[in-house]
Amino acid sequence: MGVIHHRTSIAFSKRVSAIVFMATFLCAFALQGQSDTLPTPTDFHAVTILPFFMDLVEEEDAPPARRELRMREIALENMHGIQWAAERLSNEGYHIELGFFDEVADTLGKNHWGIEDIYDADVIFGPLQLSPISISRRIIERTGAEHILLTPLPSAFLRGSDAIRTVIPSQVHAVDVMARDVAEKHSQDNVVFVMSGGNDLELEERFLDVFNRELQADTIYADSLLFDTVQASRNSIGSLSDKLDYYSRNVIVSLAGRSSRSMLSNLQAAVQINDSTEIFVYTHPELKDLGFIDVTFLERTRTTLPVSEEVNWSDSATIAAVKLFQSQFNTHPSKYSIRAHDAFLDAFTRKLERDLGPKDFSVLPAPIATVFDWVAVDQFSGYVNKHWKLKTFYQRQWCESENVPTLLDFIEPEKD
């Protein structure tokens, strides 16, 4: 049995009854399975800076601070994930030191942490909000610690330091995976790209760039592709219905997520109306969680989307890890807890690789949902996780696309 040391500056108002249960985790303590007579060397020292809003005061007559309270919930869930990973490593005999600090300054604008709290850390997780990240990133950089962000960020935040990385899988690389697959499998089909613009514009332009480059590399089909774009919006599919060709295999591509529910609902309706036309769909991973999407639509269109951060519930090690979390916190791990847990274990393994060189670390506790495939966003810059794989809805379930049978050649219907 190893050791977990916790040190923290967090203290919540007694009025916040919803998180009183956290008190036992926020006090300094150690879990030890050996003698305390000698100081225990630390194998891994991690500091986590999150928006706990410890100085938040809720006035009785004021509207509830919904954003702050939700951010606090997310912070606690991330903290649980860190503690969960540390417990798994401690059970394997490693000595882990944890520190937790509030990223939100007090009422006088003073931070709850300083460089003296983080200077000897191996890794620093957080903050979560853009403003605290901007303020703290250079301070953290001076410590020499690895800086891991648990929130999506513009790539500009990652430039200028190769010690910073964000664990959120990069959507840019999800688009790359989709574009290459469409170019490889549908170079002779009628591809219609539904562009909703707005916040999706940068990703849509990336798709067009990668898709065209992939086609140009294929000199056989570069000039024969039937390809068109449709200018849509968050609510409308534009002229999509006019672009569908009964005498061709149609492939609809859309990068719109849950913020474009109305458009996706209309896209589904357009496909259902054209029930005698062969149509396949590539789309955003959030479509899986939209309750109005019919199984018949998914099945008929062999809907394909990029996925990441998936838990394998058939894996015995995963089940054991989740049971440990449930025994610690009497609840099921949220996506934030799982993400923080996986990031912590990945950081620990990379530290061992740096310290010990290439060895077999497969016996270590492993992430349960996230596969990490790090790539620098630019020269001398930080890293993003580029791991995505495609899944296709086939025979009423989501399957890895590479395991789905290849489409037969399209047989053009006879013209009247």
C-alpha positions as CSV (number, residue, x, y, z in Angstrom):
1,M,0.0,0.0,0.0
2,G,1.3,3.4,-0.9
3,V,0.6,6.8,0.6
4,I,-1.7,9.7,-0.5
5,H,-1.0,13.1,1.1
6,H,-3.6,15.8,0.6
7,R,-3.0,19.4,1.2
8,T,-5.6,22.1,0.4
9,S,-6.7,25.6,0.9
10,I,-10.3,25.0,0.3
11,A,-13.0,25.9,2.9
12,F,-16.6,26.4,2.0
13,S,-19.3,28.5,3.7
14,K,-21.5,26.5,6.2
15,R,-24.5,27.8,4.2
16,V,-23.5,25.6,1.2
17,S,-25.1,22.5,2.6
18,A,-24.9,20.6,-0.7
19,I,-21.2,20.2,-0.4
20,V,-20.8,19.7,3.3
21,F,-20.1,16.0,2.6
22,M,-16.8,17.1,1.1
23,A,-15.3,18.1,4.4
24,T,-13.6,14.8,5.0
25,F,-11.8,15.1,1.7
26,L,-10.8,18.7,2.1
27,C,-8.9,18.2,5.4
28,A,-5.3,17.3,5.3
29,F,-4.8,13.5,5.8
30,A,-2.7,10.5,4.7
31,L,-3.6,7.0,3.8
32,Q,-0.7,4.8,4.9
33,G,0.0,1.1,4.9
34,Q,3.4,1.3,6.4
35,S,5.3,2.9,9.3
36,D,5.1,6.7,9.8
37,T,8.5,6.8,11.6
38,L,10.4,7.8,8.5
39,P,9.4,10.5,5.9
40,T,8.0,8.9,2.7
41,P,9.5,10.0,-0.6
42,T,6.9,11.2,-3.0
43,D,6.6,9.4,-6.4
44,F,4.3,12.0,-7.9
45,H,3.2,15.5,-6.7
46,A,0.1,16.9,-8.4
47,V,-1.5,20.3,-7.8
48,T,-5.0,21.0,-9.0
49,I,-6.4,24.5,-9.3
50,L,-10.2,24.6,-9.9
51,P,-13.1,27.0,-9.5
52,F,-14.4,26.0,-6.1
53,F,-15.8,29.6,-5.4
54,M,-15.0,29.2,-1.7
55,D,-15.8,32.9,-1.1
56,L,-19.1,32.8,-2.9
57,V,-21.9,34.4,-0.7
58,E,-25.5,33.9,-1.8
59,E,-27.9,36.6,-0.8
60,E,-31.3,35.4,0.3
61,D,-33.2,37.8,-2.0
62,A,-30.8,37.6,-5.0
63,P,-31.2,35.2,-8.0
64,P,-29.3,32.0,-7.5
65,A,-25.7,32.0,-8.8
66,R,-26.3,29.2,-11.3
67,R,-23.1,29.6,-13.2
68,E,-20.9,29.7,-10.1
69,L,-22.7,26.7,-8.5
70,R,-22.4,24.7,-11.7
71,M,-18.7,25.5,-12.0
72,R,-18.3,24.4,-8.4
73,E,-20.0,21.1,-9.2
74,I,-17.7,20.5,-12.1
75,A,-14.7,21.4,-10.0
76,L,-15.7,18.9,-7.4
77,E,-16.2,16.2,-10.0
78,N,-12.8,16.9,-11.4
79,M,-11.3,16.7,-7.9
80,H,-13.0,13.4,-7.4
81,G,-11.4,12.1,-10.5
82,I,-7.9,13.2,-9.3
83,Q,-8.5,11.6,-6.0
84,W,-9.8,8.4,-7.6
85,A,-6.7,8.0,-9.8
86,A,-4.4,8.7,-6.8
87,E,-6.1,6.0,-4.8
88,R,-5.6,3.5,-7.6
89,L,-1.9,4.3,-7.7
90,S,-1.6,4.3,-3.9
91,N,-3.1,0.8,-3.9
92,E,-0.2,-0.2,-6.2
93,G,2.3,1.1,-3.7
94,Y,3.1,4.5,-5.2
95,H,3.4,7.6,-2.9
96,I,1.2,10.4,-4.2
97,E,0.9,14.0,-2.9
98,L,-2.1,16.1,-3.9
99,G,-2.8,19.7,-3.5
100,F,-6.1,21.5,-4.3
101,F,-6.6,25.2,-4.6
102,D,-9.3,27.6,-5.6
103,E,-8.7,29.4,-8.9
104,V,-11.2,32.1,-8.0
105,A,-9.6,35.1,-6.2
106,D,-11.0,36.2,-2.9
107,T,-13.2,39.3,-2.4
108,L,-10.0,41.5,-2.3
109,G,-8.7,40.0,-5.6
110,K,-6.0,38.0,-3.9
111,N,-5.3,34.5,-5.2
112,H,-5.7,31.5,-2.9
113,W,-2.4,30.0,-4.1
114,G,1.1,31.2,-5.0
115,I,4.2,29.9,-6.6
116,E,5.4,28.6,-3.2
117,D,2.4,26.2,-3.3
118,I,3.3,24.7,-6.7
119,Y,7.1,25.1,-7.2
120,D,7.9,21.5,-6.5
121,A,4.9,19.9,-8.3
122,D,5.4,17.4,-11.1
123,V,2.2,18.4,-12.8
124,I,-0.4,21.1,-12.4
125,F,-4.0,20.6,-13.5
126,G,-6.2,23.6,-14.2
127,P,-7.5,26.2,-14.0
128,L,-10.7,25.7,-15.8
129,Q,-11.7,29.3,-16.8
130,L,-10.0,31.3,-19.5
131,S,-9.2,34.3,-17.4
132,P,-7.4,32.4,-14.6
133,I,-5.6,30.3,-17.2
134,S,-4.3,33.5,-18.9
135,I,-3.2,34.9,-15.6
136,S,-1.5,31.8,-14.2
137,R,0.0,30.1,-17.2
138,R,3.4,32.0,-17.0
139,I,3.6,31.5,-13.3
140,I,3.1,27.8,-13.7
141,E,5.6,27.7,-16.6
142,R,8.3,29.1,-14.4
143,T,8.0,26.1,-12.1
144,G,9.0,23.6,-14.8
145,A,6.0,21.5,-14.0
146,E,3.8,20.0,-16.7
147,H,0.7,22.0,-17.1
148,I,-2.5,20.1,-18.0
149,L,-5.8,21.8,-18.9
150,L,-9.1,20.0,-18.4
151,T,-11.0,22.3,-20.7
152,P,-11.1,23.0,-24.4
153,L,-9.1,26.0,-25.5
154,P,-8.2,27.9,-28.7
155,S,-4.9,26.7,-30.1
156,A,-3.4,30.2,-29.4
157,F,-3.3,29.3,-25.7
158,L,-1.0,26.4,-26.4
159,R,1.6,28.3,-28.4
160,G,4.8,29.4,-26.8
161,S,5.2,26.6,-24.3
162,D,5.8,22.9,-24.8
163,A,4.9,22.1,-21.2
164,I,1.2,22.8,-21.6
165,R,-1.4,20.4,-23.0
166,T,-5.2,20.0,-23.1
167,V,-6.8,16.6,-22.6
168,I,-10.0,17.4,-24.5
169,P,-9.7,15.5,-27.8
170,S,-9.1,18.1,-30.6
171,Q,-12.1,18.6,-32.9
172,V,-9.7,19.6,-35.7
173,H,-8.4,16.1,-35.8
174,A,-11.9,14.6,-35.6
175,V,-12.7,16.6,-38.8
176,D,-9.5,15.2,-40.4
177,V,-10.6,11.6,-39.7
178,M,-14.0,12.3,-41.3
179,A,-12.6,14.0,-44.3
180,R,-10.1,11.3,-45.1
181,D,-12.8,8.6,-44.7
182,V,-15.3,10.3,-47.0
183,A,-12.6,10.9,-49.7
184,E,-11.4,7.3,-49.5
185,K,-14.8,5.6,-49.6
186,H,-17.0,8.0,-51.5
187,S,-14.9,9.5,-54.3
188,Q,-17.4,8.4,-56.9
189,D,-20.5,9.4,-55.0
190,N,-22.6,12.6,-54.7
191,V,-21.2,14.2,-51.6
192,V,-23.2,17.1,-50.2
193,F,-21.5,19.2,-47.4
194,V,-24.1,21.0,-45.3
195,M,-22.3,24.1,-43.9
196,S,-24.0,25.9,-41.0
197,G,-21.3,28.5,-40.5
198,G,-21.1,30.5,-37.3
199,N,-18.9,28.8,-34.7
200,D,-18.5,25.7,-37.0
201,L,-17.0,27.8,-39.8
202,E,-13.3,27.1,-39.0
203,L,-13.9,23.3,-38.7
204,E,-15.9,23.4,-42.0
205,E,-13.1,25.1,-43.8
206,R,-10.7,22.5,-42.3
207,F,-12.9,19.7,-43.7
208,L,-12.9,21.2,-47.2
209,D,-9.1,21.7,-47.1
210,V,-8.3,18.1,-46.0
211,F,-11.0,16.6,-48.2
212,N,-9.8,18.4,-51.3
213,R,-6.1,17.5,-50.6
214,E,-7.1,13.8,-50.2
215,L,-8.9,13.9,-53.5
216,Q,-6.1,15.5,-55.3
217,A,-3.8,12.7,-54.1
218,D,-6.2,10.3,-55.9
219,T,-5.7,11.2,-59.6
220,I,-8.2,8.6,-60.7
221,Y,-11.2,10.1,-59.1
222,A,-10.2,13.7,-58.5
223,D,-12.2,15.0,-61.5
224,S,-15.1,12.6,-61.4
225,L,-16.5,13.4,-57.9
226,L,-20.0,14.9,-57.6
227,F,-19.4,17.3,-54.8
228,D,-21.5,20.3,-53.7
229,T,-21.9,22.5,-50.6
230,V,-25.1,23.8,-49.1
231,Q,-25.3,27.0,-47.1
232,A,-27.4,26.2,-44.1
233,S,-27.9,27.7,-40.6
234,R,-28.6,26.5,-37.0
235,N,-32.3,26.1,-38.0
236,S,-32.3,25.4,-41.7
237,I,-30.8,22.8,-44.1
238,G,-30.9,25.4,-47.0
239,S,-31.2,23.7,-50.4
240,L,-30.1,20.2,-49.3
241,S,-33.2,18.5,-50.6
242,D,-32.5,19.9,-54.1
243,K,-29.0,18.5,-54.0
244,L,-30.0,14.9,-53.4
245,D,-29.8,12.8,-56.5
246,Y,-32.0,9.7,-57.0
247,Y,-29.6,8.3,-59.6
248,S,-26.5,8.5,-57.4
249,R,-25.3,7.3,-54.0
250,N,-25.6,10.4,-51.8
251,V,-23.4,11.2,-48.9
252,I,-24.4,14.1,-46.5
253,V,-21.7,15.6,-44.3
254,S,-22.5,18.0,-41.5
255,L,-20.3,19.1,-38.6
256,A,-23.1,20.7,-36.7
257,G,-23.7,19.6,-33.1
258,R,-26.4,20.0,-30.5
259,S,-26.5,23.8,-30.9
260,S,-28.0,23.1,-34.3
261,R,-30.8,20.8,-33.2
262,S,-33.4,22.3,-35.5
263,M,-31.2,21.9,-38.5
264,L,-30.4,18.3,-37.7
265,S,-34.1,17.6,-37.2
266,N,-34.8,19.1,-40.6
267,L,-31.9,17.0,-42.1
268,Q,-33.5,13.9,-40.7
269,A,-36.8,14.8,-42.2
270,A,-35.3,15.5,-45.6
271,V,-33.7,12.0,-45.6
272,Q,-37.0,10.4,-44.5
273,I,-38.9,12.1,-47.3
274,N,-36.4,10.8,-49.9
275,D,-37.1,7.2,-48.8
276,S,-36.2,5.7,-52.2
277,T,-32.9,7.5,-52.5
278,E,-29.7,5.9,-51.2
279,I,-28.3,8.3,-48.6
280,F,-25.4,8.0,-46.1
281,V,-24.6,10.5,-43.4
282,Y,-21.4,11.7,-41.7
283,T,-22.0,14.0,-38.7
284,H,-21.0,15.4,-35.3
285,P,-20.5,13.0,-32.4
286,E,-23.1,14.9,-30.4
287,L,-25.8,13.5,-32.7
288,K,-25.7,10.2,-30.7
289,D,-27.2,12.0,-27.7
290,L,-30.0,13.8,-29.4
291,G,-33.2,12.1,-28.4
292,F,-35.2,13.0,-31.5
293,I,-32.9,11.1,-33.9
294,D,-34.7,7.9,-35.0
295,V,-33.0,4.5,-35.0
296,T,-34.4,3.9,-38.5
297,F,-32.6,7.1,-39.7
298,L,-29.3,5.9,-38.2
299,E,-29.7,2.4,-39.6
300,R,-30.8,3.5,-43.1
301,T,-28.0,6.1,-43.5
302,R,-25.3,4.1,-41.8
303,T,-24.7,7.2,-39.8
304,T,-20.9,7.6,-39.2
305,L,-19.3,9.9,-36.6
306,P,-16.0,10.4,-34.8
307,V,-15.9,9.2,-31.2
308,S,-13.5,9.5,-28.3
309,E,-13.5,9.1,-24.5
310,E,-15.6,5.9,-24.5
311,V,-15.8,3.6,-21.5
312,N,-15.4,-0.1,-22.2
313,W,-18.0,-1.6,-19.8
314,S,-17.0,-5.2,-20.7
315,D,-13.5,-4.7,-19.3
316,S,-13.0,-6.2,-15.8
317,A,-10.3,-3.6,-14.8
318,T,-12.7,-0.8,-15.8
319,I,-15.5,-2.3,-13.7
320,A,-13.2,-2.7,-10.7
321,A,-12.0,0.9,-11.0
322,V,-15.5,2.2,-11.2
323,K,-16.4,0.2,-8.1
324,L,-13.5,1.8,-6.3
325,F,-14.9,5.3,-7.2
326,Q,-18.3,4.3,-6.0
327,S,-16.9,3.1,-2.7
328,Q,-15.0,6.4,-2.3
329,F,-17.8,8.8,-3.2
330,N,-21.0,6.8,-3.1
331,T,-21.9,7.9,-6.6
332,H,-21.2,7.0,-10.3
333,P,-18.2,8.9,-11.9
334,S,-19.3,11.7,-14.2
335,K,-17.6,12.5,-17.5
336,Y,-15.5,15.2,-15.7
337,S,-14.4,12.7,-13.0
338,I,-13.5,10.1,-15.7
339,R,-11.6,12.7,-17.8
340,A,-9.6,14.0,-14.8
341,H,-8.9,10.4,-13.7
342,D,-7.6,9.4,-17.1
343,A,-5.5,12.6,-17.5
344,F,-3.9,12.0,-14.1
345,L,-2.9,8.4,-14.9
346,D,-1.6,9.4,-18.3
347,A,0.6,12.2,-16.7
348,F,1.9,9.7,-14.1
349,T,2.9,7.2,-16.8
350,R,4.6,9.8,-18.9
351,K,6.6,10.9,-15.8
352,L,7.8,7.3,-15.3
353,E,8.7,7.1,-18.9
354,R,10.8,10.2,-18.6
355,D,12.5,9.0,-15.4
356,L,13.0,5.4,-16.2
357,G,13.1,5.3,-20.0
358,P,11.3,2.8,-22.2
359,K,9.8,0.0,-20.1
360,D,6.6,-1.9,-20.0
361,F,4.1,0.2,-18.0
362,S,1.1,-1.9,-19.0
363,V,0.7,-3.2,-15.4
364,L,0.0,0.3,-14.1
365,P,-3.6,1.4,-13.5
366,A,-4.8,2.6,-16.9
367,P,-7.3,5.3,-18.1
368,I,-10.8,3.8,-18.6
369,A,-12.1,6.0,-21.4
370,T,-9.5,8.1,-23.0
371,V,-6.8,7.1,-25.4
372,F,-4.1,9.7,-25.5
373,D,-2.3,10.4,-28.8
374,W,-0.4,13.7,-28.2
375,V,0.6,16.0,-31.0
376,A,2.1,19.5,-30.9
377,V,-0.1,22.2,-32.4
378,D,3.0,24.0,-33.8
379,Q,6.8,24.1,-33.4
380,F,7.8,24.7,-29.8
381,S,4.2,24.7,-28.6
382,G,1.8,22.8,-26.4
383,Y,0.0,19.5,-27.2
384,V,-3.5,18.3,-28.0
385,N,-5.0,14.9,-27.9
386,K,-5.7,13.9,-31.5
387,H,-7.2,10.4,-30.9
388,W,-10.5,9.8,-32.7
389,K,-12.0,6.8,-34.4
390,L,-15.0,6.5,-36.6
391,K,-18.1,4.5,-35.6
392,T,-21.0,3.6,-37.8
393,F,-24.5,2.6,-36.9
394,Y,-24.9,-0.9,-38.4
395,Q,-27.4,-3.6,-37.5
396,R,-28.9,-1.5,-34.8
397,Q,-25.7,-0.7,-32.9
398,W,-22.7,1.5,-33.0
399,C,-19.7,-0.4,-34.5
400,E,-16.2,0.6,-35.3
401,S,-16.4,1.7,-38.9
402,E,-13.4,-0.5,-40.0
403,N,-15.4,-3.6,-39.0
404,V,-18.5,-2.6,-41.0
405,P,-18.8,-4.4,-44.4
406,T,-17.8,-2.4,-47.4
407,L,-20.6,-0.9,-49.5
408,L,-21.4,-2.8,-52.7
409,D,-21.1,-0.9,-55.9
410,F,-24.0,1.5,-56.5
411,I,-26.5,0.3,-59.1
412,E,-28.1,3.2,-60.9
413,P,-31.9,2.9,-61.0
414,E,-33.4,2.6,-64.5
415,K,-34.8,5.9,-65.8
416,D,-38.4,6.1,-66.7
